[in-house]
Amino acid sequence: MIADREFRLSGIALPADAETMLDEICEHFVEHAEVVRSGNTALLKSPIGIASIRADDGKLLLDLVGPSDEALQMARTVLAEHLFYFAGNDRLELNWFDSPMARPLPNLHHVTVVSAEDVTPHMRRVRFACADVTPFIGADMHVRLLVPPRGREPVWPAYREDGRINWPQGEDALLVRVYTIRAVDVERGELWIDFFQHPEPGIGTPGADFARDAEPGTRSALLGPGSGRLPAARSIFLGGDESALPAIARIAAEVPAGTRLKAVIEVLDAAEEQPLPTAGSLEVHWLHRKSYAPGATGVLAQEMKKAIALLDKDAFVWVACEKEDVRSIRTFLKDRNHDRKAMYVAWYWERNVAGGE
C-alpha cells in the first residue's frame, strides 16, 4: 500500500476528552479502514495511508504515513474534519508540524450538468459531464457534491492550516452534500448521481432541491472519490433504504458474472422499486414503509437480520441505512462472529436529526 518513498506528517490534537474521542474514531472508521486498537493507541490503515493515533495525557498524538504527498494531505483532511465533527461544540485545538500552505485541492473535479430525469417518483438522476472520469472507474463510490450560488462565479475550496478544507463563506458559500456515484459512463465522459426526493413535508433537502431544479450547463464540482469501495466476493448480501439504493444498484451492476447477490431494500412503496441489472444472480426482497404500522421503526433491521442469519459464513455483508439500525446490525454480526473484513456496515443518516439527507 505504501510506496518506496514514504510521506510523513505529525500533529497534536487537544480535545475536551482524548480517550472518548479515540473511541469515536475507532467506532466510525472501522467501516472505512482497517482499525487495530491496543489500549490507548489506534492504527488506521486505508488505501491512502496509515494513521497512528495515541491518547496521552489529554492529547491525541497523530502520525500519518502516505504513499504520496497528495494521499498524505487527503488523509490529513479526512482525519482533521472527523476530529472537529466528533468534537461538536466542545473545544478542539489541532496543530500539524510542517503543515503546507493553503492550496487547491488535488481531488476536486469540475463538472457540468448534462441532464436530469426522474427514475422513480421520488428518485431523480442528474448526469454530469466530467473532463476525466478515470478516478471514478472501479474506485470508491462516495463524493462530495459542491454547488455554488446561482448567478455567482464559483469560488472553490482550498486547504486550511489545521488540515480541514477552507470553504468559501458569505455570498460565495457552497452547498456541500455527500452522494454516491451511481454509474460512470466512460464513452460519454459522464457521472450519474441519484438524489432521493424526500416525500415528507417540512424537511430541508437542499441537495434534492438542486437535483429538482438542475438545468443543462449548471456548473458544480465533485470532491473525491473517497470510501465505499466496491466489495469483491462471490456471495454478497446488500441491505439498505433509499439512501443506499444508488450504491446497491452500482454494486449489482459492476459485480462479475457468477456473483451471488441477495438484497433487502426498504422504499416508500412499490412505485419506488428500481430495476437492478447485474451480471450476477440477484434475489431481492423489497420492503414498503407505507405498509408499516404508524410509528414503526427497526423493520428493515429485523428483516436484514433474518436474511443474514441464512447466509454462508464467507458471504460479504454490505449494509447502509439509519444509524440505530446500523448499530443493531453491527451487534448482530459481532454475535455471529462474522469476519470483520467481510463486511461494510455504515450509517448514511440519523433519525430525528434536521437537515440530514
C-alpha positions in Angstrom: 0.0 0.0 0.0 2.8 2.4 0.8 5.3 3.2 -2.0 9.1 3.0 -1.7 9.2 6.6 -0.6 7.0 7.4 2.4 5.5 10.8 3.1 5.0 11.6 6.7 3.2 14.2 8.8 2.7 14.5 12.6 0.3 16.6 14.7 -1.3 17.1 18.1 -5.0 17.4 18.9 -6.2 18.8 22.2 -9.8 17.7 22.6 -12.1 18.0 25.7 -11.7 14.3 26.3 -9.0 12.5 24.3 -10.0 8.9 25.2 -13.6 9.4 24.4 -12.7 10.9 21.0 -10.3 8.0 20.3 -13.3 5.7 21.0 -15.4 7.6 18.5 -12.6 7.5 15.9 -12.4 3.7 16.2 -16.2 3.2 16.0 -16.6 5.3 12.9 -13.5 4.4 10.9 -14.0 0.7 11.3 -16.2 0.8 8.1 -13.7 2.8 6.1 -10.3 1.4 7.1 -8.6 -1.5 8.9 -8.7 -0.4 12.6 -6.4 -2.0 15.2 -6.9 -0.9 18.7 -4.4 -1.5 21.5 -5.2 0.3 24.8 -4.8 4.0 24.2 -3.4 3.6 20.7 -5.3 3.0 17.4 -3.8 2.2 14.0 -5.9 3.0 10.9 -4.9 1.5 7.6 -6.5 2.6 4.3 -5.6 2.9 0.6 -4.5 6.5 1.2 -2.1 5.7 4.1 -1.7 4.8 7.7 -2.7 6.9 10.7 -1.4 6.2 14.2 -3.4 7.9 17.0 -2.4 7.8 20.6 -4.2 9.3 23.6 -1.6 10.6 26.0 -2.2 13.0 29.0 -5.3 14.6 27.5 -3.8 14.9 24.0 -4.1 12.9 20.8 -0.7 12.3 19.1 -1.2 11.9 15.4 1.3 10.3 12.9 0.4 9.9 9.3 2.2 8.0 6.5 1.1 8.1 2.9 2.3 6.8 -0.5 2.3 10.3 -2.0 2.1 13.9 -0.9 -1.4 14.1 -2.4 -2.6 11.0 -0.5 -1.0 12.3 2.7 -2.9 15.6 2.5 -6.1 13.8 1.8 -5.6 11.5 4.8 -4.9 14.6 7.0 -8.0 16.3 5.7 -10.2 13.2 6.4 -8.8 12.9 9.9 -9.0 16.6 10.7 -12.6 17.0 9.6 -13.7 14.0 11.6 -12.0 15.2 14.7 -13.8 18.5 14.6 -17.1 16.7 13.8 -16.6 14.4 16.8 -15.8 17.5 19.0 -19.1 19.1 18.2 -19.5 22.2 20.4 -16.6 21.1 22.6 -13.2 22.8 22.3 -10.6 21.3 20.0 -7.2 22.6 19.1 -5.4 20.9 16.2 -1.8 21.6 15.0 0.3 19.9 12.4 4.1 20.1 12.1 5.5 21.3 8.7 1.9 21.9 7.5 1.8 23.1 3.9 0.3 26.5 3.0 -3.3 26.6 1.6 -3.5 25.4 -1.9 -6.1 24.0 -4.3 -7.5 20.5 -3.6 -6.0 17.8 -5.9 -9.1 15.7 -5.9 -11.5 18.5 -7.0 -13.2 17.7 -10.3 -15.2 20.3 -12.2 -18.4 19.0 -13.6 -21.4 20.4 -15.6 -25.0 19.2 -15.6 -25.9 17.4 -18.8 -29.5 16.3 -18.0 -31.8 15.4 -15.1 -34.7 12.9 -15.1 -36.9 11.1 -12.6 -36.0 7.4 -12.2 -39.0 6.9 -9.8 -41.5 9.4 -8.3 -39.0 10.2 -5.5 -35.6 9.4 -7.1 -34.1 11.9 -9.5 -31.0 11.3 -11.6 -28.6 14.0 -12.6 -25.9 13.3 -15.3 -22.7 15.4 -15.1 -20.1 15.8 -17.7 -16.5 15.4 -16.4 -13.3 16.0 -18.3 -11.7 13.0 -16.7 -13.8 10.2 -15.3 -10.8 7.9 -14.8 -10.5 8.4 -11.0 -14.1 7.1 -10.6 -13.8 3.9 -12.5 -13.8 0.8 -10.2 -12.9 3.1 -7.3 -14.6 4.4 -4.1 -18.2 5.4 -4.7 -18.7 8.4 -2.5 -18.1 12.1 -3.4 -18.9 15.5 -2.0 -21.1 17.5 -4.4 -20.2 21.2 -4.3 -22.8 23.6 -5.7 -22.0 27.3 -6.0 -24.7 30.0 -5.5 -26.8 30.8 -8.5 -25.6 33.8 -10.5 -22.1 33.9 -8.9 -18.7 32.9 -10.2 -17.7 29.8 -8.2 -15.1 30.1 -5.5 -13.7 26.7 -4.8 -12.2 25.5 -1.5 -8.5 25.0 -0.5 -6.7 23.6 2.4 -6.6 25.2 5.9 -3.6 25.1 8.2 -5.3 22.7 10.5 -5.8 20.3 7.6 -9.5 20.9 7.2 -11.0 22.3 4.0 -11.3 26.1 3.8 -14.8 26.5 2.5 -15.9 29.8 0.9 -18.1 31.9 3.2 -20.9 34.5 2.9 -22.2 35.1 -0.6 -19.7 32.6 -2.0 -20.8 29.7 0.3 -21.2 26.4 -1.4 -23.9 23.8 -0.9 -22.0 20.6 0.1 -23.5 17.2 0.3 -22.2 13.6 0.2 -23.5 11.3 -2.6 -22.8 8.1 -4.3 -21.6 7.9 -7.9 -24.4 5.7 -9.3 -22.6 5.0 -12.6 -19.7 6.0 -14.7 -20.3 6.4 -18.5 -16.8 6.2 -19.9 -17.8 6.7 -23.5 -19.7 9.9 -22.9 -17.4 11.1 -20.1 -20.4 11.3 -17.7 -21.0 10.6 -14.0 -24.5 9.8 -12.7 -25.8 10.8 -9.2 -29.2 9.8 -7.9 -31.0 12.1 -5.5 -33.8 11.0 -3.2 -36.7 13.5 -3.2 -38.0 13.2 0.4 -41.8 12.8 0.3 -42.4 14.2 3.8 -43.2 18.0 4.0 -41.2 20.3 6.3 -37.8 18.5 5.9 -34.9 20.6 4.5 -33.4 18.9 1.5 -31.1 21.4 -0.4 -29.3 18.6 -2.2 -32.6 17.2 -3.5 -33.7 20.7 -4.4 -30.6 21.2 -6.5 -31.4 18.0 -8.4 -35.1 19.1 -8.9 -34.0 22.4 -10.4 -30.8 21.2 -12.2 -30.5 22.5 -15.8 -28.0 21.6 -18.5 -24.9 23.7 -18.2 -25.1 24.2 -14.5 -21.6 24.3 -13.1 -20.7 22.2 -10.0 -17.7 20.2 -8.6 -17.1 16.9 -7.1 -14.6 16.3 -4.2 -13.3 12.7 -4.1 -13.9 9.9 -4.6 -13.4 8.5 -1.1 -14.7 5.5 0.8 -17.3 3.0 -0.1 -15.2 0.7 -2.3 -17.0 -2.0 -4.2 -16.9 -5.4 -2.4 -15.1 -8.3 -4.0 -16.7 -11.6 -3.1 -18.5 -14.5 -4.7 -21.5 -14.1 -2.4 -22.7 -10.6 -1.3 -25.6 -9.5 0.9 -26.9 -6.0 0.2 -29.2 -4.2 2.7 -30.4 -0.6 2.9 -33.0 2.1 2.2 -33.2 4.8 -0.4 -30.1 6.4 0.9 -28.2 3.2 0.0 -30.1 2.3 -3.2 -27.7 4.1 -5.6 -24.7 2.2 -4.1 -26.6 -1.1 -4.1 -27.5 -0.6 -7.8 -24.0 0.2 -8.7 -22.6 -2.8 -6.9 -25.1 -5.0 -8.6 -24.2 -3.5 -12.0 -20.5 -4.0 -11.6 -20.1 -7.4 -10.0 -18.6 -10.1 -12.3 -20.7 -12.9 -13.7 -21.3 -15.7 -11.3 -21.6 -13.5 -8.2 -24.5 -14.4 -5.9 -26.4 -11.4 -4.6 -29.2 -11.3 -2.0 -30.7 -7.9 -1.1 -33.2 -6.5 1.4 -34.2 -2.9 0.4 -36.7 -0.6 2.1 -38.5 2.1 0.0 -41.7 4.0 0.4 -43.9 1.9 -1.8 -43.9 -0.3 -5.0 -43.5 2.7 -7.2 -40.1 3.3 -5.7 -38.7 -0.1 -6.7 -36.0 0.1 -9.4 -34.6 -2.5 -11.8 -31.2 -3.8 -10.7 -29.5 -5.2 -13.7 -26.5 -7.4 -12.9 -24.2 -10.0 -14.5 -24.6 -12.0 -11.3 -27.7 -13.7 -9.8 -29.9 -11.4 -7.7 -32.6 -12.3 -5.2 -34.2 -9.1 -3.8 -36.8 -8.6 -1.1 -38.5 -5.1 -1.2 -40.0 -3.6 1.9 -42.6 -0.8 1.7 -42.8 1.7 4.5 -46.3 2.6 3.6 -47.4 -0.9 4.8 -45.8 -0.4 8.3 -47.8 0.3 11.4 -47.8 4.0 12.3 -44.5 5.0 14.1 -42.9 1.6 13.4 -39.1 1.6 13.4 -36.5 -1.1 13.1 -38.4 -3.1 10.5 -35.6 -3.0 8.0 -33.0 -4.1 10.6 -35.1 -7.1 11.6 -35.6 -8.2 8.0 -31.9 -7.9 7.3 -31.1 -10.0 10.4 -33.4 -12.7 9.2 -31.7 -12.7 5.8 -28.1 -12.5 7.2 -28.8 -15.5 9.5 -29.3 -17.7 6.4 -26.1 -16.6 4.7 -22.9 -18.7 4.4 -20.2 -17.6 6.8 -18.0 -16.4 3.9 -20.6 -14.1 2.4 -19.8 -10.4 2.3 -22.3 -8.2 4.2 -22.9 -4.7 2.8 -25.4 -2.6 4.8 -26.1 1.2 4.8 -29.1 2.9 6.4 -30.2 4.8 9.5 -27.7 5.0 12.4 -29.6 3.0 15.1 -30.4 0.2 12.5 -26.7 0.0 11.6 -25.7 -0.3 15.2 -28.2 -3.1 15.6 -26.8 -4.9 12.6 -23.2 -4.5 13.8 -24.1 -6.1 17.1 -25.8 -8.9 15.3 -22.8 -9.6 13.1 -20.4 -9.5 16.1 -22.5 -12.0 17.9 -22.3 -14.3 14.9 -18.5 -13.8 14.8 -18.8 -12.6 11.2 -15.4 -11.8 9.7 -14.6 -8.1 10.2 -13.0 -8.0 6.7 -16.1 -9.4 5.1 -18.5 -6.5 5.9 -19.3 -2.9 5.3 -21.9 -1.6 7.7 -22.2 2.2 7.7 -24.9 4.7 8.7 -25.9 7.2 6.0 -28.3 9.2 8.0 -29.6 9.7 11.5 -33.3 9.7 12.6 -34.7 12.9 14.1 -31.7 15.0 13.1 -32.7 18.0 11.0 -31.2 18.5 7.6 -29.8 15.0 7.2 -30.1 14.0 3.6 
